[in-house]
């Protein structure tokens, strides 16, 4: 007679409960923090790869993000989801990494294809394809082909769910520039996806 595996105490707790237990301990036992990592590391690594366009950098950045998370747990106020708090640390860390690598480039704002407010609206989102499990490898390849200027705000918006103003604040650019870059990023994503797969994203 087979029995279902017994869920560990750490696995049964919410993120917030684990955070509180870690805070109140001497942090010598890392099992509860490892449980938090197991829950969130896959998404963090995927998004680090999408943001930087580098699978190799993504592994190192993911480790560095969780080192920061561990030492900043006391700053988590619990006003929002713990996962969203981690994602913000990840975005800041990846952007700092890109700045150090001097890979950020600007895009001119005088492109006639995005000159009017009406043209800034793009109904179809790139994450329609991102939701497909089978397309992950292709999506990673497509995002890797995109320049930082379009890829980063696109991932922040359509993958991480940041609002336009939050993206503008993170990147240090104007709101209209963010909207333009996301619009162009979605168009570029769909074009590259179609070129690689023969299918529309």
C-alpha positions, 0 to 999 in steps of 0.5 A: 500500500503506497502512501502520499509523501508527507509535506514538510513543515516548511513546505506547508507554510506561506512565504510570509510565515517562512520570512517571519520564522527566519527573522526571529531565528539566528539564521544558522538553519537555512532550510526555511530560506532554501524552501523560499529559494526553491519556490522562487528561484526558477522564475527569478532565473528565467527573468534574469535571462530574459532581462540580460539576454545571457543564460550564463549571467542569469545563473550568477545573478540569481545567486546574487539576488538571493544573497541580497534577499537573505540579508534584506529580509528585515526590510520586507514589510508585508504590504504586498506579495513576497514574490513581487518583492523579490522580483523588484530586487531582481530587476534592480540587480539586473539593471545594475549589472547591465549598467556595469556591462555598459550594455544599455543603449538608447533609442531615438524618440523621433520614430514616426511610427510611434509619433502619436498617442493612438499609435502607442496602444498595442492590444496584443501582448508579448506574454501571450506567447510567454504563457506557452510552456512549450515556447520557452526555448524559442522565447528565450532565443527571441528575447536574446536577439532583442537589444536591451533598450526594447527587451528590458522594458518589455520584460518588466511590463509583460513578464514582471507586471510593472506599471509604466510609471514604475518602469520609467522610474527604474530606467530613469526615462520619461513615461512616453519613452517607456510606452514607446519602447514597450510598443516597439518591443512588442512589435519586434518580439512578434516579428522575430518570433514569426521569423523563427517559428513561422507562427504569430506570437 
